Amino acid sequence: MRRLRNVKIVATLGPASQSYGMIRALHEAGADVFRLNMSHGSHDEIREKHRIIRQVEKDLDSPIAILADLQGPKLRLGVFARESEELEEGAGFRLDLDPAPGDARRVCLPHPEIFEVLRPGSNLLVNDGKIRLTVAECGGDFADCRVVAGGTISNRKGVNVPDVVLPLAALSDKDRDDLEFVCRLGVDWLALSFVQRPEDVDEARRLADGRAAVLSKIEKPAAVERFDDILAVSDGIMVARGDLGVELPVAAVPPIQKRLVRRCRAAAKPVIVATQMLESMIESPVPTRAEVSDVATAIYEGADAVMLSAESAAGQYPVEAVQTMDQVAAEVESDPTYSQIVAASRTTTGGSIAHAIVAAAREIAETTEIMAICCYTQSGTTALLTARERPGVPIIAMTSLRGTARRLCLSWGCNCVMTGELERFKGAVINAARAARARGFADARDQIVVIAGVPFNQPGTTNILRVAPCDERLISSIDPG
């Protein structure tokens, strides 16, 4: 299915979007990637959603990426004797390991690892930061705090500890079970929550063992501080602005988002901007103007993808939310200012033959009458390098590996096409021309750029660039090879 925009759309599936009809409608409306939230739903429910997505993919002959989002360790309070209490600003409040029900003076925090690293002056945020506590005194099993921001505190609310690196692995036992389940099921991407250090990603990559690409969610201040190291060992990044906005001042999130998106693009790794993009559409058929501006900003910044969470998972207007994102993306990308911003933020990196070839392909395409860049790719690297250039013409990613085609559904501008294994370059040019014509990117009078590597079907061999006609008779007459 040809999209009239380059940025990709990730839609989360949930109670509002779990039938064949709805999932197909979401894909037809513009969803390129479906996110399965492993925090919700049994393995049987996840398996059924996976089955339906693959059926839609088959019925529409359109590659679809599936992203499994692992829950990560959850830090939560214990329970209160009266289920909730009111905390007043300036009051004292103790957190401890005593499992007895809490009251207005104390409650259990059943995570001894937190007490190990707390220091006087450390901050704790409860219920997405609505309750703020500062540690006055602490030990191995308690923390006496002062209430900085009060309000209602209740059973099992989440706790964030922004000031310290917690001695917790990014993968819980549940995550390890979920990871193995979805890898056997056949997902394309794993989203890793609670990443604090590159070692967290290393464990997930080892367990995935090449069965899925690993995407790190940046939602902790520690991850921002070590971002370059985390990016180096990740296949992609998600800027998860929810927890990031809780643990950091909200004013710090937009510049962080901009920096992370640029670094991902420079590294030729896909980046998703996520959280609260069209949140009002959970209950409203139209978004706020501020939400539209937020989506547009992420696209202007060069994000590979924008994501819907509750809007498509539990909202009343899931299809309309996808359509809105699709329309905003098409409008932004048709703006001359967009092309100027993309060109101005282009970085010169590399030095390899592959880097030089994709840069040359973009330059040729933008300065001559070229209709598309067709790149043959096995691992996906050539397509990712081409996408990093953000060319002004469509990218057609040709591959014989369905897994590669699916993973590239997350990458900017990549229109993924399955092709058979090739032995001769002439066949590659003919297949590229056919794909460009069949999908409406070009007609027989047009020319395309073809990028490939010889010998074929081997990763890392990109070494050919050819300007080719889309008329197969001309291909045969000028290229006997």
N, C-alpha and C positions, 0 to 999 in steps of 0.2 A: 504494500500500500504506500503510494507516494505521499509524503507530507509536504506541505507548502511552507515549511519552516525548518530551521536547522537544530534549534534547541530541542531537547527531548523532554517528554513528560512522564513522570513516575506517578502511578496511582496506587494507593494502598487499598487492599481488599479487606472487607469486613462484613458485618451483618447486612449492610445496604447494598453489597456488591458481590454476591457469591453464587448467583445463578449463571447458567450459560448465556442467557439472553442479555443480562446486565454486563457481564464481562466482555462479551462480543461488542455490545454497544459502546462500552468505554474505549475499546481498542479502535473501533471505527471512528469514534469522536476525536481520537488523538493520543491515547495512552500507548506509549512505546514499551514501558516497563511496568510490571505489576509487582508490588511489594507485599510480601507475606510477613505479617508481624508475629514473631514467635512468642510474644508476650501474651497473645490471645489465641485461643483455639487449641484443640487437641491435634495430635498427629493425624488422626483420621480426617479431621476437617481440613487440615493443611494439604493432605494427600488429594482430597477431592477438588480443592481449588486448583492445585497443580494440574490435575487431569483435565479440568475444564479449560484452563489456559492453553494447554497443548492441543486440545481439540479445536479451539478457536484458531490457533496458529495453523493447524492443518487445513481447516475449512477455508480460511482466507488466504492460504499460501503466503503467509507474512510472518517472518521471524519475530518472536516476542521474547524479551528478556524477563527472567523471574529473579527477584532479589529477596532473599530470606534475611530478615532483620532479627538478629539474636538479641535476647532480652538484656543480657549482662547482669552483674550482681546488683541487687536492689537493697538499698539501705533504708530501713523503716523503723519507726518507733514501735514499742509494744502497745498495750491497751490500757485504757483508763477505766476506773471503777464505774464512773458515770458516763462512759463513752466519749465525753468531751469536757474540756475545761476552758475557762477564760484566763489568759495570761495578760497581766498589765505591764505596761512599759516601766522599766526600772526595777521590777520585782526580781527576786532570785528564783532560779529553777534548776533542779538537779537532774542529770541524766546518769543512769547507773546500769548495772547488770542484774539487778534484783528483778526477777520475773513477776513479782506481785503487781497487781493493777495499780496504775498511777493516779495522781490527784493533782491539785493545783500547785503542788510544791515539787513533784518529781514524776518521772516515768522511766520505764526500762528502755534502754537502747541496746538491743541484743547483738552488738557488734564489737567484741573486745579489740579488734584490730583498729577501730577508730580511736579508742582510748590510748592505744600504744603511741599514737603520733600527735595527739592533741597537745597544745601548749597554751599557757595563759595568753589571751589575746586572739586565739583562733576563733573563727566564726562558724556557726552552724546555721543552716537555713532549712526550715521545715515547711512542707506543703508549698513547694515551688517558690520559697522565699517570702511567703506571707508572714511567717513567724521567723524572727531573726534573734539569735542568741550569741553572746560573746562569752568565751570561757574566762572565768576569773581564777579558778583554781582547779587542778585536775590530778588524777592519779591513774593507776592501772585499771581501775574498775569504776571510776566516777568522773564526772565533770560538773563542777558548780558554775552555773552560768548567770549572766545578767540578761534580762529581756530587753532587747534594743527596739524591736517592733513587736507589739503584742497582738492579741486577737484570739480566735477560737483554735484550740489545738485538740485533735481527736485521734481516734484509734488508727494505728498503722500508717500514719502519714509518712511520706518520703522525706529523707534527710540528705542534704548536700553539704559537703565539707570542702569549700573552695580553696582554703589556704594551704593545704598540705597534699602531698602525694600519698595516697592510701596504699598500704601493703596488701592490695587485693589484686588477684589476676582478673583480666578482662573477661575470662570465661569461667562461669560457674559450672557445677556438675550438670545442671539442666542445659546450659549452653552447649556443653560437649555432646550430650545426648542429641540435642536438636541439630547440631552441626552434622553429626554423622547421619542422622535421619534425612535431612534435606539434601546432603551430598549424594546419598544413595538414590534419593528420589529424582535428582537431576536438575537442581537449580543452577543458575548461571553466576550469581553474585551472592556473597555473604557480607552482610553489614555487621560490623563488630562494634558493640557498644562499650562505653566506659574505658576507652583507650586512654592510657596515660603515658605510655612509653613504647618505643619500637618493639621491645621484647613481647609485649602483649600481642602484637600482630604476628610475630614469628610463630607463636604457639598455634594460632588459627591457621596459618599457612601450612604448618607441618601436618595438622590434623586434616585439612582439606586435601592435601597431597595432589594439587592440580585439578581437582574435580570441579572447583568453582573459584572464581576470582574473589579476592578479599578487598573489601572497601572499609576504610576506617572512619568511624563517626567522630567528629571533633566536637566534643561537648564538655570538655574539662579544661580549666586554665593550664594544667600541666601539659595537655596535648598541644595547646597553642604554643607554649614555650618550646616544645620539642618537635614542632611540626615538620621541619625539614627531615629529621631522622625518621619520623613516622611515615612521611610521604615516600621516602626512599624504599621502604619495605612493603608499601601498599600498592594495590592495583588501581585504586580509586579512593575518593574522599567524599564524605558527606559533611557539609557544614550544618550541624544540628543545632539550630539557634534556640531551641527550647531550653535545655539545661545550660547551654552556654550563656543565655541571657539571665539565668538564675544565679549562676556562680560568678559572673562578671557584671560590672555596671552595664546597664542596657545600652548606654551611649557608646560603649566600647565595641559592641557587636558589629555594626556596619563597617567600620574600617577593618576589623579582623576578617569579615566576610570578603571584602575586596582583596585583601592581601592573599588570603588562602586561595581564592579563585585564580588569581594571576600566577601563583606559584604552581598550581596544578596544571594550568595551561602550559607553562614553560617546561614542565616535566612530561608533557604529553600524556597526562593521566586524567580520566574523566572526573568531574566534580559536580555533586548535586547540592543545590541550595534547598533547604527543607525547613519546615515548621511554620505554621500559622500564615501560609501564603494567601489563602482565600478563606480564612476561618469563618467569616460571617456566612459563607455559602453552606455551612452545615445546616442552617435554618432559613436562609434567604436565597431566592433564585438569582439574585444579582449581588456582586461583591461591592465593597466600599471602594471609593476612589483611591484611598490610601493603599488598599490591598493590590489593586491593579498596578499602582505605581511601584509597589514592592516587587511584584513579579517582573515588571519591566526593568527595574534596576538590576536584578540578577541577570537578566538576558543581556542588557547593555554591558555588564561587567565581563561577559564571556563565559558564563556557566554552561556546562554541558547539558544539565538537566535541572528542572524545577519539579518539586514534589508536592503532592496532595496527601494528607494524612487522614484525619477524621472526615474531611470534606467528601472523600470518595468511599471511605470505609463505613461510616455511620451516618452520614449526612442525608438530608432529604433530596438533594439535587446533585448526585454524583456525576451524571453525564453532563449537566450544565457547567459544573466546575471544570471538567476537562475541556469542554468547548471554550470556556472563557480563557483558560490558559492558552489554548491553541490560537485563539483570535488575537490575544495580546502579543504572543510571540510573532505571529505573521505581521502584525502592524509594526512592531518594533524593528523587525529585520528588514522591513521595506523602507525604513527611515534612513535617508542619506547619512545622518549623524551616526547611526549604528556602524556603518561601514568605516567611517572615519575613526571611531573609537577602537574598533577591532584592529584596524591597520596600525594605529598609534601604539597599541599595546603589544604588538607582535615582537617577539624576542628572537635574537639570532643565537642559536645554540647548536651544539653538535660538532661536526667536522667529518662525519662519516659520509660514505657515498649515499646511503639512504636519506640522510638529512638534506644533502645537496639536491637530490632528485626531487623530493617532495617540495622543496622551496622553489626549484625551477618550474615544476608543474604548476604551482600556484601563480608564479609570475607570468608564464606563458598563457595560462587560462584567463588572467585578468587583463592582459594587454593585446589579445587577439580574439578572434571569433570562435572561441572554444565553448562548447555547451556543457561539458561535464568532465570530471577527472575520474577515471576508472582505475582502481588500484587492486591488484591481486594480493591477497594476504592469507597466510596460514595461521600465524600466531595472533594476528591483529595489529602488530606493531606498525606496519606500513600505513594502515588506515588511521591509527592514532596519530602518527606523525603528520599525515595529511590533514587531519582534523585540527591539529595544533596551528596550522597555517591559517585556518579560518578563510579558505578561498571564497571568492565571490560567485563560484559556480557549484553545482551539486557534486557531492562525493558519492560514487558508487563503489561499495566495498564488495569485491568478488572473492568468494572463498568456497572451497569444497568441504569445509568443516562446519557443521551446523552449530556446534558449540561456539565457534568464533563469531559466526553471524549473529547469534543471540547476544553474546557479550557486547558486541559493537552497537547493539540497539541503544545502549546508554551513552554513546559517544556522539558529540556534536556533529551534525551534518551527514552522518554515515547512513546511506541507504543500502541495506544489506541484501545481497543477491547470492543464492546458491548456484554453484557451477560445478561441473565434473572436473576430475583431475585432468591436467593438461600435460602435453609433452612438447608441443611446438608453439612458438610465439605467435604464429599466424592464427592458430586456433584461439589463442587468448584474445587477440584483437577482434576476431569475428564475434566471439562470445560477448565481449564488452560492447561492441556496436549493437548487437541484438538487444542486450539488456537496456542500453540507453534509449533505444527506439521503443521497446516494449513498455517501458515505464514513463514514457512521455518526456524524457529529458532532451531528446534530440530526434531529428528525422534524417532521412537518407541524404539530404543535402548538407548536413552539418558535419563538424569535426569534433573529436574528443581527444583527450590526452589519456594514454594508457601507461600505467606504471606496473612493472612486474619484475620478477627475479628469475634468472636462469642459472642453474637448473630449477625447474618448477617443483612445487610442492615441498620445498625446504625452507623453514623459517630463516630469516636473516640474510637473504640473498638478493634483496632489491638492488638491481643494477641496470635497469632499462627504462627509458622514457621514450614514448613514441607518440607523435601527433598523427592521428589516423582518421580516415573518413568513416562515416557510418554506412556508406554504401558498400555492401559486400563485394560487388563486382570490382570496385576500385581497389579494395583491399587485396583481392586475388591478383589484380594486374600489376600492383606495385610491390607486393611482398610475397615472393614465392616460398619464404622460409616458414 
